[in-house]
Amino acid sequence: QVQVVESGGGLVQPGGSLRLSCAASGSIFSINVMRWYRQAPGKERELVAFITSGGTTNYADSVKGRFTISRDNAKNTVYLQMNSLKPEDTAVYYCKAEIRTSFTIPSSAVYWGQGTQVTVSS
């Protein structure tokens, strides 16, 4: 069994910062790519950023220069540091992890967290 749990969301004023965390636990052999998505009310879920096991990162244009994704492989955790937040960053943020659960199973499965709400408002 594998669990993926996000935390760190909340209410913040425009220009403020938040740090999201996403921790994977359970039967984990290795974790490949970890991604952050977000979904605002009435909109489709969109990719915010991803990070590979080797540390390669990529960002959506809308968050470049403001958000930073990082990971701690020893803790099976990915972070999203969000600075200079704007009202349009308001959304539920989801973590997606590609996890290999056993040495004997060569492929990875996708696991999603339950989401954490980020609200940017004065």
Z-matrix of the N, CA and C atoms (Angstrom, degrees):
N
C 1 1.449
C 2 1.521 1 109.31
N 3 1.309 2 115.04 1 137.73
C 4 1.465 3 121.58 2 179.09
C 5 1.516 4 108.60 3 -124.83
N 6 1.308 5 116.00 4 138.25
C 7 1.465 6 121.81 5 174.56
C 8 1.517 7 109.19 6 -123.59
N 9 1.318 8 115.08 7 141.88
C 10 1.459 9 122.07 8 174.97
C 11 1.527 10 106.80 9 -125.25
N 12 1.320 11 116.50 10 121.47
C 13 1.460 12 120.60 11 -173.19
C 14 1.522 13 110.26 12 -129.82
N 15 1.343 14 115.25 13 124.22
C 16 1.469 15 120.64 14 176.44
C 17 1.526 16 109.79 15 -93.39
N 18 1.322 17 115.11 16 155.69
C 19 1.465 18 121.16 17 174.79
C 20 1.524 19 108.74 18 -155.72
N 21 1.331 20 115.69 19 166.19
C 22 1.447 21 120.46 20 173.64
C 23 1.514 22 115.48 21 106.01
N 24 1.323 23 117.53 22 -3.71
C 25 1.456 24 119.39 23 179.02
C 26 1.515 25 111.62 24 -71.39
N 27 1.333 26 115.03 25 172.73
C 28 1.452 27 119.43 26 178.73
C 29 1.510 28 111.82 27 163.77
N 30 1.328 29 114.76 28 -167.01
C 31 1.464 30 122.67 29 179.13
C 32 1.523 31 108.99 30 -100.91
N 33 1.312 32 116.73 31 129.53
C 34 1.461 33 121.19 32 -179.72
C 35 1.518 34 108.94 33 -141.16
N 36 1.322 35 116.48 34 149.87
C 37 1.456 36 121.37 35 178.46
C 38 1.529 37 110.58 36 -77.87
N 39 1.318 38 117.45 37 154.25
C 40 1.472 39 119.77 38 174.91
C 41 1.522 40 110.89 39 -53.98
N 42 1.329 41 114.57 40 137.11
C 43 1.453 42 120.55 41 -176.46
C 44 1.512 43 114.08 42 90.73
N 45 1.314 44 116.53 43 -10.13
C 46 1.454 45 121.06 44 -178.04
C 47 1.515 46 112.70 45 -83.36
N 48 1.335 47 115.26 46 -175.13
C 49 1.458 48 122.38 47 -176.20
C 50 1.521 49 111.02 48 -131.57
N 51 1.309 50 114.51 49 152.64
C 52 1.464 51 122.68 50 171.54
C 53 1.520 52 107.94 51 -144.61
N 54 1.332 53 115.20 52 153.03
C 55 1.458 54 120.22 53 174.70
C 56 1.524 55 108.26 54 -123.92
N 57 1.320 56 115.32 55 117.30
C 58 1.455 57 120.96 56 177.06
C 59 1.519 58 109.65 57 -92.79
N 60 1.321 59 115.45 58 147.55
C 61 1.454 60 121.87 59 174.91
C 62 1.517 61 109.12 60 -125.57
N 63 1.321 62 115.08 61 150.03
C 64 1.466 63 121.10 62 175.93
C 65 1.522 64 106.82 63 -139.72
N 66 1.321 65 115.61 64 115.15
C 67 1.460 66 120.94 65 -177.66
C 68 1.517 67 110.88 66 -112.69
N 69 1.319 68 115.01 67 130.61
C 70 1.464 69 121.33 68 175.19
C 71 1.520 70 108.67 69 -101.44
N 72 1.331 71 115.84 70 140.57
C 73 1.463 72 119.78 71 -179.46
C 74 1.520 73 109.59 72 -144.46
N 75 1.319 74 115.04 73 163.62
C 76 1.454 75 120.13 74 178.83
C 77 1.509 76 111.14 75 111.20
N 78 1.322 77 115.51 76 -147.44
C 79 1.457 78 121.81 77 -176.82
C 80 1.532 79 109.79 78 -80.74
N 81 1.333 80 115.95 79 91.35
C 82 1.465 81 121.38 80 -175.49
C 83 1.517 82 109.79 81 -123.78
N 84 1.325 83 115.89 82 123.33
C 85 1.462 84 120.67 83 173.29
C 86 1.530 85 109.55 84 -92.72
N 87 1.336 86 115.44 85 -46.08
C 88 1.457 87 120.21 86 177.02
C 89 1.522 88 109.49 87 -159.17
N 90 1.326 89 115.00 88 158.40
C 91 1.464 90 120.89 89 177.47
C 92 1.509 91 108.32 90 -122.59
N 93 1.313 92 116.29 91 127.85
C 94 1.453 93 120.75 92 -179.80
C 95 1.529 94 108.71 93 -88.91
N 96 1.310 95 117.63 94 -111.01
C 97 1.458 96 120.49 95 -176.96
C 98 1.532 97 110.29 96 -81.63
N 99 1.321 98 115.06 97 139.06
C 100 1.467 99 121.15 98 173.20
C 101 1.526 100 106.98 99 -119.21
N 102 1.311 101 115.52 100 134.32
C 103 1.462 102 121.14 101 -174.46
C 104 1.515 103 111.55 102 -128.73
N 105 1.325 104 115.10 103 148.65
C 106 1.463 105 122.12 104 168.89
C 107 1.523 106 108.42 105 -110.95
N 108 1.324 107 115.23 106 130.57
C 109 1.456 108 123.33 107 173.73
C 110 1.524 109 107.55 108 -118.49
N 111 1.333 110 115.55 109 165.97
C 112 1.453 111 120.03 110 171.38
C 113 1.521 112 109.10 111 -144.70
N 114 1.322 113 113.70 112 153.43
C 115 1.458 114 120.19 113 178.58
C 116 1.510 115 109.16 114 -139.22
N 117 1.330 116 115.22 115 115.91
C 118 1.457 117 121.65 116 177.18
C 119 1.523 118 108.49 117 -89.82
N 120 1.324 119 117.82 118 157.66
C 121 1.469 120 120.73 119 -179.50
C 122 1.519 121 110.88 120 -56.38
N 123 1.319 122 115.75 121 130.33
C 124 1.455 123 121.00 122 177.32
C 125 1.515 124 114.94 123 77.04
N 126 1.338 125 116.87 124 4.92
C 127 1.463 126 119.76 125 -178.74
C 128 1.521 127 110.42 126 -121.21
N 129 1.323 128 115.07 127 162.47
C 130 1.455 129 119.88 128 177.44
C 131 1.533 130 110.07 129 -76.68
N 132 1.325 131 114.24 130 155.95
C 133 1.456 132 119.09 131 175.93
C 134 1.531 133 108.80 132 -68.10
N 135 1.347 134 115.28 133 136.05
C 136 1.462 135 119.00 134 -178.10
C 137 1.522 136 110.21 135 -127.55
N 138 1.332 137 115.22 136 149.16
C 139 1.453 138 121.73 137 177.49
C 140 1.528 139 109.06 138 -75.78
N 141 1.325 140 116.22 139 129.55
C 142 1.461 141 121.63 140 179.16
C 143 1.525 142 110.66 141 -97.68
N 144 1.323 143 115.71 142 -49.01
C 145 1.463 144 120.32 143 -177.46
C 146 1.517 145 109.53 144 -164.20
N 147 1.336 146 115.50 145 157.42
C 148 1.456 147 119.11 146 171.88
C 149 1.514 148 110.33 147 -142.05
N 150 1.340 149 114.59 148 161.32
C 151 1.459 150 121.00 149 178.42
C 152 1.525 151 107.88 150 -143.28
N 153 1.320 152 116.34 151 132.59
C 154 1.458 153 120.91 152 179.36
C 155 1.530 154 110.19 153 -84.92
N 156 1.312 155 115.80 154 172.79
C 157 1.460 156 119.68 155 178.96
C 158 1.524 157 111.56 156 -64.08
N 159 1.315 158 116.21 157 -24.99
C 160 1.453 159 120.20 158 179.09
C 161 1.510 160 113.77 159 -88.47
N 162 1.327 161 117.11 160 -4.43
C 163 1.459 162 120.64 161 175.90
C 164 1.516 163 115.45 162 100.29
N 165 1.318 164 117.93 163 3.66
C 166 1.462 165 119.93 164 175.42
C 167 1.522 166 109.62 165 -70.37
N 168 1.340 167 115.52 166 134.14
C 169 1.458 168 120.23 167 -176.60
C 170 1.519 169 111.34 168 -122.41
N 171 1.319 170 114.82 169 159.17
C 172 1.460 171 121.28 170 174.42
C 173 1.514 172 107.92 171 -152.29
N 174 1.349 173 116.03 172 149.15
C 175 1.461 174 121.13 173 -174.44
C 176 1.519 175 111.19 174 -133.77
N 177 1.318 176 115.42 175 151.45
C 178 1.450 177 120.35 176 169.02
C 179 1.520 178 108.35 177 -67.52
N 180 1.324 179 116.25 178 147.64
C 181 1.468 180 119.92 179 -178.73
C 182 1.525 181 111.77 180 -57.27
N 183 1.317 182 116.63 181 -33.48
C 184 1.465 183 121.05 182 -175.21
C 185 1.528 184 113.28 183 -68.22
N 186 1.339 185 117.82 184 -16.45
C 187 1.467 186 120.17 185 -177.35
C 188 1.522 187 113.02 186 -119.48
N 189 1.329 188 117.80 187 -3.37
C 190 1.468 189 120.56 188 -179.20
C 191 1.524 190 110.68 189 -58.32
N 192 1.320 191 114.92 190 134.39
C 193 1.457 192 120.47 191 179.99
C 194 1.514 193 113.71 192 85.61
N 195 1.323 194 117.80 193 -11.24
C 196 1.472 195 120.94 194 179.91
C 197 1.533 196 112.11 195 -115.96
N 198 1.322 197 116.78 196 -34.26
C 199 1.465 198 121.86 197 -177.80
C 200 1.524 199 109.50 198 -108.32
N 201 1.328 200 115.19 199 147.08
C 202 1.460 201 121.23 200 175.75
C 203 1.519 202 109.27 201 -133.78
N 204 1.327 203 115.65 202 125.74
C 205 1.456 204 120.99 203 176.52
C 206 1.519 205 108.86 204 -100.41
N 207 1.332 206 115.51 205 140.83
C 208 1.462 207 120.61 206 177.96
C 209 1.523 208 108.01 207 -149.03
N 210 1.327 209 116.18 208 167.90
C 211 1.459 210 118.83 209 -179.99
C 212 1.517 211 110.35 210 -146.54
N 213 1.319 212 114.00 211 152.18
C 214 1.457 213 122.37 212 174.49
C 215 1.520 214 105.69 213 -117.94
N 216 1.326 215 116.32 214 100.71
C 217 1.460 216 120.01 215 -175.01
C 218 1.532 217 112.35 216 -64.49
N 219 1.311 218 116.93 217 -31.42
C 220 1.465 219 119.79 218 179.48
C 221 1.523 220 111.75 219 -66.78
N 222 1.331 221 115.99 220 -27.21
C 223 1.470 222 121.09 221 -179.26
C 224 1.521 223 112.28 222 -103.50
N 225 1.341 224 116.89 223 1.81
C 226 1.472 225 120.46 224 -177.97
C 227 1.524 226 111.01 225 52.61
N 228 1.308 227 115.81 226 43.25
C 229 1.457 228 121.36 227 -173.19
C 230 1.519 229 110.28 228 -129.81
N 231 1.338 230 114.91 229 140.57
C 232 1.451 231 121.48 230 173.57
C 233 1.526 232 108.07 231 -119.61
N 234 1.325 233 115.04 232 146.04
C 235 1.465 234 121.19 233 -178.02
C 236 1.518 235 109.93 234 -121.21
N 237 1.320 236 115.45 235 155.38
C 238 1.456 237 121.10 236 171.68
C 239 1.519 238 107.24 237 -133.90
N 240 1.322 239 115.68 238 105.54
C 241 1.461 240 121.11 239 175.68
C 242 1.518 241 107.82 240 -86.23
N 243 1.313 242 115.98 241 120.76
C 244 1.457 243 121.32 242 -176.51
C 245 1.516 244 109.43 243 -116.32
N 246 1.317 245 116.38 244 115.87
C 247 1.461 246 122.39 245 179.63
C 248 1.521 247 109.80 246 -115.65
N 249 1.323 248 115.56 247 165.21
C 250 1.472 249 121.85 248 178.40
C 251 1.528 250 110.95 249 48.29
N 252 1.306 251 115.30 250 48.88
C 253 1.462 252 119.96 251 -175.28
C 254 1.522 253 111.64 252 -66.01
N 255 1.333 254 114.40 253 145.93
C 256 1.453 255 122.65 254 -179.26
C 257 1.528 256 109.03 255 -120.34
N 258 1.317 257 117.51 256 157.93
C 259 1.478 258 119.01 257 177.06
C 260 1.525 259 112.75 258 -55.84
N 261 1.321 260 117.04 259 -32.63
C 262 1.470 261 119.49 260 179.82
C 263 1.531 262 113.51 261 -72.20
N 264 1.322 263 117.81 262 -5.53
C 265 1.464 264 120.97 263 172.94
C 266 1.533 265 111.64 264 -82.81
N 267 1.316 266 116.33 265 -6.73
C 268 1.460 267 120.32 266 179.30
C 269 1.530 268 110.51 267 -61.34
N 270 1.316 269 115.72 268 125.35
C 271 1.472 270 121.03 269 -176.49
C 272 1.522 271 108.84 270 -178.27
N 273 1.323 272 114.64 271 170.73
C 274 1.457 273 120.33 272 165.31
C 275 1.519 274 106.73 273 -89.41
N 276 1.320 275 116.07 274 127.39
C 277 1.462 276 121.82 275 -178.44
C 278 1.523 277 109.31 276 -101.55
N 279 1.328 278 114.73 277 129.90
C 280 1.470 279 121.84 278 -177.08
C 281 1.530 280 109.85 279 -119.04
N 282 1.311 281 113.96 280 146.41
C 283 1.456 282 121.35 281 175.03
C 284 1.526 283 108.57 282 -107.09
N 285 1.325 284 115.33 283 138.44
C 286 1.464 285 120.81 284 174.92
C 287 1.515 286 108.40 285 -127.85
N 288 1.324 287 115.87 286 130.29
C 289 1.463 288 120.26 287 -178.18
C 290 1.516 289 110.59 288 -126.93
N 291 1.322 290 115.50 289 137.85
C 292 1.465 291 121.55 290 174.30
C 293 1.524 292 106.84 291 -96.72
N 294 1.318 293 115.80 292 111.37
C 295 1.462 294 121.15 293 -169.35
C 296 1.517 295 111.32 294 -121.76
N 297 1.317 296 113.64 295 131.45
C 298 1.458 297 120.59 296 172.57
C 299 1.522 298 106.38 297 -98.26
N 300 1.324 299 116.15 298 122.55
C 301 1.464 300 119.62 299 -170.58
C 302 1.527 301 113.88 300 -93.58
N 303 1.324 302 116.68 301 -12.29
C 304 1.466 303 117.89 302 -176.96
C 305 1.512 304 110.34 303 -154.61
N 306 1.326 305 116.09 304 147.83
C 307 1.456 306 121.29 305 175.36
C 308 1.524 307 110.82 306 -60.36
N 309 1.323 308 116.64 307 -30.55
C 310 1.459 309 121.22 308 -176.43
C 311 1.526 310 112.97 309 -82.37
N 312 1.321 311 116.78 310 -9.12
C 313 1.469 312 120.76 311 179.63
C 314 1.525 313 107.37 312 -111.63
N 315 1.324 314 118.94 313 106.99
C 316 1.461 315 120.95 314 -172.60
C 317 1.522 316 114.87 315 -72.86
N 318 1.317 317 118.03 316 -21.46
C 319 1.465 318 119.82 317 -176.37
C 320 1.519 319 111.05 318 -93.92
N 321 1.341 320 115.00 319 160.00
C 322 1.459 321 121.79 320 177.47
C 323 1.522 322 110.37 321 -102.44
N 324 1.311 323 116.31 322 151.97
C 325 1.461 324 122.34 323 173.98
C 326 1.522 325 108.28 324 -112.43
N 327 1.326 326 115.21 325 156.73
C 328 1.461 327 120.62 326 -178.11
C 329 1.527 328 109.64 327 -97.87
N 330 1.320 329 115.10 328 131.77
C 331 1.461 330 121.66 329 177.68
C 332 1.525 331 109.19 330 -125.38
N 333 1.328 332 115.51 331 136.07
C 334 1.465 333 122.37 332 178.42
C 335 1.529 334 109.75 333 -111.62
N 336 1.314 335 114.99 334 147.15
C 337 1.449 336 120.35 335 169.47
C 338 1.517 337 110.46 336 -84.87
N 339 1.337 338 115.83 337 177.65
C 340 1.459 339 121.07 338 -176.12
C 341 1.524 340 112.16 339 -86.49
N 342 1.318 341 117.45 340 -12.57
C 343 1.455 342 121.63 341 177.97
C 344 1.516 343 112.64 342 98.20
N 345 1.324 344 115.57 343 153.08
C 346 1.457 345 122.31 344 175.65
C 347 1.526 346 108.04 345 -136.53
N 348 1.323 347 116.05 346 134.46
C 349 1.466 348 121.21 347 -174.47
C 350 1.526 349 110.43 348 -81.70
N 351 1.317 350 115.63 349 131.15
C 352 1.466 351 122.64 350 171.88
C 353 1.516 352 107.51 351 -118.73
N 354 1.322 353 116.24 352 123.44
C 355 1.459 354 121.61 353 179.08
C 356 1.516 355 109.01 354 -123.89
N 357 1.331 356 115.83 355 122.88
C 358 1.470 357 121.60 356 179.68
C 359 1.522 358 107.35 357 -111.33
N 360 1.309 359 115.51 358 109.86
C 361 1.467 360 120.12 359 -174.91
C 362 1.519 361 109.75 360 -158.81
N 363 1.326 362 114.76 361 148.24
C 364 1.462 363 119.41 362 175.30
C 365 1.518 364 110.32 363 -93.82
